[in-house]
Every structure is written in C-alpha cells, then in structure tokens.
C-alpha cells in the first residue's frame, strides 16, 4: 500500500510538472506570435489560449488527485498502525490466558505428585495432608484465574475477529471509492482536454486554409504545364497563320513588280 501511495503521489507530481512546462509553452507561443503576420498571429494566439485552458483543467486534475486519491491513501498509514496496536492488545490477552492455563497444569502435576507421595508415605504411617491441602487450594485459585483468563481471551478473540473483519470491509469500500474517484478525475480532465483540443484543431485548420488559399503544389505544376502547352500551341498557330499570309502576298507582289 505504501508503494501504491508513493506511485500515485509521483503521478500527481508529474502531472503538475507537465502543467508547468505547458504554461511555459503558452508564454513562448504568445511571444512568438508578436513577430508574425496577422493571420499567423491570430492562429498562434488562439492556440496559446486553448493550451492555457487545458492547463487550467490540468491544475484542477492535480488538486483533485492530491485531495481525493493521495490523501486518503496516506491516511491509511494511521489506520493500519491503530489496527496493529489493537492486535498487540489481543495477543497480550491470549498470551495471558496461555500462561494461566500453563500455571494450572503445573499445579495439577504437583498435586498429583503430592497425592502419590501421600499414598506411599501413608503405608508407613506418615501423612502429608497439609501439603496436599495447600496444593489443592492453589489449584482451586488457579482454576478460577484460568476461567477468568479464558473468558477474557474469548472476548478478546471475538473483538479481534470483529476488528479484522470491519477493517477489511472498510478497506474494500475505501479502495473502491478512491480508485473510482481516480478514474473520474482522469475522465473529467481528458474529456475537457479533448473538447478544447478539438476546438484548437478546428481553429488551426481554418487558419491554414486562410493562409494558403491556393491549390496544392502538384495541381499548380500541372496547371503551369498546361498553360505552357497552350502557349506553345497558340504560338504555333500564330506562326502558321503568318506563313500562310506570307504565301498569299507573294504572287501579288511579283505581279505588281
């Protein structure tokens, strides 16, 4: 979870850096447009304005990522620490129960050993009833403490299970909400950016048409070649007409001479 939180925080920082670089590009476009002619200047200024609007949307994206995605994930560090502290408390209660049970088992073993010693000693007229009674008292008190510890441990086990179940349930709900917010933030930004970029593209397309209101170079070359051919044909017809006119005048001129 810590790695995921760091990656998402880095994602937000990289988006902020991209916003800053784009702001620098907008400033350069405005500066560059001042040195161009009127039509290019209008196109570049419109492009700069559209890019600046996209960076406003990107700034909102960064802020939403930090507040709706990164901050809730960071908060889980404290939640996990509190859950671990609760687990330590439950573990201490279980450890106490095990110690009480072990103590009862040890007293029972001592009581059994004392009874056996009393049995063998009674054959020789030596009774150890005070020792047996003392151990029996210890055993009774230990069993009471053991039952109390067992009850506490069972209660702690139930609370621990409830706490773990509640933690995982809340974690699933929070993760679902956090990543739904992440996708929503990205969708909003990209939808707005696509709208502005489409607007900018149409402006550039219109600016290009206004700047180059001519035919494409291949068609221009074909038209030039066609005009040259037409000029050559016209020149040839004129020359033929001149030759015909010259032939028609020659007989008349000889006759006059």
Secondary structure, DSSP 8 states (H G I E B T S, - for coil): -HHHHHHHHHHHHHHHHHHHHHHHHHHHHHHHHTTS-HHHHHHHHHHHHHHHHHHHHHHHHHHHHIIIIIHHHHHHHHHHHHHHHHHHHHHHHHHHHHHHHHHHHHHHHHHHHHHHHHHHHHTTT---HHHHHHHHHHHHHHHHHHHHHHHHHHHHHHHHHHHHHHHHHHHHHHHHHHHHHHHHHHHHHHHHHHHHHHHHHHHHHHHHHHHT-S--HHHHHHHHHHHHHHHHHHHHHHHHHHHHHHHHHHHHHHHH-
